[in-house]
Every structure is written in C-alpha cells, then in structure tokens.
C-alpha cells in the first residue's frame, strides 16, 4: 500500500480573543499553537496573526521539543486576538502487534537502577515521564484502579488498551463537572470530566504503576450531524496519552473516545501534563476581569 496515498491533509484555525474590562498596560504571553513535527505528521504551512502587534516576539523550542512563541506587549490595549492557522499532513498509525510488546512489569523493571548499567537514550528520555507533575499525582488509588488491567505477564500494549477501555466505559464526559484545578482524586471518585481529565487520569494510573507516559495536546476532527454542514469554530482542542513501549516506541491512546489516534488526531505539543502545553497562558498588568472566546475549526482538505 502506498502510505502517501493514505495521508490526510487538514486546514486548522485556532482563534482566541480576550476582552478586558479595563486597560492592560503590559502583557507577556506563551503560546503552544504551532504543530509539532513527528514521523507521522508534517507541517506544510503555519502562521500566527496577532492584534495588537507585540513589541517583541521570540520563537523557540521548549524543553520538551515543542515549538513555542513568547510575546511581549508594552502598549495599552483592551483586547487581544491571536489566530493560529496551519496546514498539516497526517499519516496513518502503523499496525502494531501487541504480542510483540514486552510484559508491562518487565518495562517497569527496565527503569530500575543496576550498578554499571547505563540507560540508552530512548529509555533515558522516557524516564522523565514516569514521575509526578503538577496536574498528575502518583497515588496508590490510581494504581489500584488500573490493577485489574495489568495482570502478571500481560503485554504492555494489551494492558494499556484495557485501561483505556475501562476509563471510557466507566467515566461520563461532562463539561461542567470539572475545571483545570479539580484534583484527580475527585475526578476518580466522581467519574466525570472532559478530555483533559481522561488524559490526566490515564497518565496517573500508568505512572503510579511505574510506566512512562506523556500528555499530548492537539485537535480532533469532529463530524457534524448527518445532513448538516461543518460549522466554523465548532471544534475544540483535544488531549490524549502517549505510552512508551521499548519495542514500538511511543504509542498513543485516546481514552475519551476509546481509540488509538490515527489520521483524525493532529498533534500540537506534548509534555508531562496540560500545564506544560497550554495553548496560551500569560501574565498581564491591569485589566480586572476578562471574557475569553475560543473557536477552533478543523477542515479536511481534498
């Protein structure tokens, strides 16, 4: 099969508008809005429109390898509009053999300390995603929740698939149930939340068992109801999980939708949790309260 024929191209627009109650005199913003290149995804074009124009802009790569933009504003303004436009191409996920994946407990043992044994580069890189982060705690409760999926001798990919399916089956998607600061133990107890919660919970389960897993942010192609047109701005940012398998490399799981991400998932950035890859965050002087409007449009291209 010609893999290039199976690639899918997308036009994505992510528009963010802040309307401030009072004048902002100074502001600094950090953006994760540029698509990340990886073996299955390439960026064909990307631009960011900013109003008002920043006094300074620095484009760089963060500590996780993600492209970021740092903006500084030193003129008074009552609104800030940032629109990211991109054209990306995504290839299908290769077919993986779960039987070729090592037993999950052997993967955990591979990160243990052994005298005079140096970890290879891939294992050393993966190890940074085994520990607690601000939004993902390591707790016995999370390991206990996942325990029935991780039986003795079960392959890593089989066990992770079972955990993804369990979270999807037992949790209810509810946009009003949580906010970004809701503790994960509350999410586990109430079994309700949004894609960030689903991803953070699966990460907490995997890391609490000693496995390396990272948070992935991006976009998901959504489909309008049958017979209705695709609406501009009706899509949203999405989040899922990537687990490190010593045989297959990084393997993605989307517990919100119970799927292995493929050509309908567009990657922007990855890190330890949402805090590392927030699309936009900043510090402002002035303004009082503000209103925020975010519109995302994902359009597949012929």
ChimeraX attribute file (.defattr): number of C-alpha atoms within 10 A of each C-alpha:
attribute: neighborCount
match mode: 1-to-1
recipient: residues
	/A:1	5
	/A:2	6
	/A:3	9
	/A:4	11
	/A:5	8
	/A:6	12
	/A:7	14
	/A:8	17
	/A:9	21
	/A:10	22
	/A:11	17
	/A:12	22
	/A:13	23
	/A:14	22
	/A:15	18
	/A:16	18
	/A:17	16
	/A:18	15
	/A:19	17
	/A:20	18
	/A:21	14
	/A:22	15
	/A:23	16
	/A:24	20
	/A:25	15
	/A:26	16
	/A:27	19
	/A:28	17
	/A:29	16
	/A:30	20
	/A:31	19
	/A:32	24
	/A:33	27
	/A:34	23
	/A:35	28
	/A:36	20
	/A:37	18
	/A:38	10
	/A:39	7
	/A:40	16
	/A:41	21
	/A:42	18
	/A:43	17
	/A:44	13
	/A:45	13
	/A:46	16
	/A:47	13
	/A:48	15
	/A:49	12
	/A:50	14
	/A:51	12
	/A:52	15
	/A:53	16
	/A:54	16
	/A:55	10
	/A:56	11
	/A:57	15
	/A:58	10
	/A:59	12
	/A:60	12
	/A:61	10
	/A:62	14
	/A:63	9
	/A:64	13
	/A:65	13
	/A:66	20
	/A:67	19
	/A:68	22
	/A:69	18
	/A:70	17
	/A:71	19
	/A:72	19
	/A:73	19
	/A:74	15
	/A:75	14
	/A:76	15
	/A:77	19
	/A:78	16
	/A:79	19
	/A:80	17
	/A:81	17
	/A:82	20
	/A:83	18
	/A:84	20
	/A:85	21
	/A:86	19
	/A:87	20
	/A:88	23
	/A:89	21
	/A:90	24
	/A:91	19
	/A:92	17
	/A:93	13
	/A:94	10
	/A:95	6
	/A:96	12
	/A:97	11
	/A:98	16
	/A:99	12
	/A:100	12
	/A:101	18
	/A:102	19
	/A:103	21
	/A:104	24
	/A:105	18
	/A:106	13
	/A:107	20
	/A:108	16
	/A:109	11
	/A:110	14
	/A:111	17
	/A:112	11
	/A:113	10
	/A:114	9
	/A:115	6
	/A:116	6
	/A:117	8
	/A:118	10
	/A:119	15
	/A:120	8
	/A:121	9
	/A:122	11
	/A:123	18
	/A:124	12
	/A:125	13
	/A:126	20
	/A:127	17
	/A:128	14
	/A:129	22
	/A:130	22
	/A:131	17
	/A:132	17
	/A:133	16
	/A:134	11
	/A:135	21
	/A:136	25
	/A:137	20
	/A:138	19
	/A:139	16
	/A:140	12
	/A:141	14
	/A:142	22
	/A:143	18
	/A:144	13
	/A:145	14
	/A:146	23
	/A:147	15
	/A:148	13
	/A:149	18
	/A:150	21
	/A:151	13
	/A:152	11
	/A:153	12
	/A:154	19
	/A:155	20
	/A:156	26
	/A:157	24
	/A:158	18
	/A:159	21
	/A:160	23
	/A:161	18
	/A:162	17
	/A:163	24
	/A:164	24
	/A:165	19
	/A:166	17
	/A:167	22
	/A:168	19
	/A:169	13
	/A:170	10
	/A:171	18
	/A:172	16
	/A:173	16
	/A:174	12
	/A:175	11
	/A:176	9
	/A:177	14
	/A:178	18
	/A:179	12
	/A:180	12
	/A:181	8
	/A:182	13
	/A:183	14
	/A:184	22
	/A:185	16
	/A:186	12
	/A:187	19
	/A:188	19
	/A:189	8
	/A:190	13
	/A:191	19
	/A:192	19
	/A:193	22
	/A:194	21
	/A:195	20
	/A:196	23
	/A:197	28
	/A:198	29
	/A:199	28
	/A:200	24
	/A:201	23
	/A:202	27
	/A:203	31
	/A:204	30
	/A:205	26
	/A:206	23
	/A:207	25
	/A:208	23
	/A:209	22
	/A:210	22
	/A:211	26
	/A:212	26
	/A:213	29
	/A:214	26
	/A:215	26
	/A:216	27
	/A:217	28
	/A:218	22
	/A:219	23
	/A:220	20
	/A:221	18
	/A:222	15
	/A:223	12
	/A:224	12
	/A:225	8
	/A:226	6
	/A:227	6
	/A:228	8
	/A:229	9
	/A:230	15
	/A:231	13
	/A:232	12
	/A:233	14
	/A:234	13
	/A:235	23
	/A:236	16
	/A:237	18
	/A:238	21
	/A:239	28
	/A:240	30
	/A:241	27
	/A:242	23
	/A:243	24
	/A:244	23
	/A:245	21
	/A:246	15
	/A:247	11
	/A:248	16
	/A:249	13
	/A:250	15
	/A:251	17
	/A:252	21
	/A:253	25
	/A:254	24
	/A:255	27
	/A:256	24
	/A:257	17
	/A:258	17
	/A:259	15
	/A:260	18
	/A:261	21
	/A:262	16
	/A:263	20
	/A:264	18
	/A:265	21
	/A:266	27
	/A:267	25
	/A:268	22
	/A:269	26
	/A:270	24
	/A:271	23
	/A:272	24
	/A:273	25
	/A:274	24
	/A:275	14
	/A:276	21
	/A:277	25
	/A:278	16
	/A:279	20
	/A:280	15
	/A:281	13
	/A:282	12
	/A:283	11
	/A:284	15
	/A:285	13
	/A:286	17
	/A:287	17
	/A:288	11
	/A:289	9
	/A:290	12
	/A:291	10
	/A:292	12
	/A:293	10
	/A:294	17
	/A:295	16
	/A:296	21
	/A:297	23
	/A:298	26
	/A:299	18
	/A:300	14
	/A:301	11
	/A:302	6
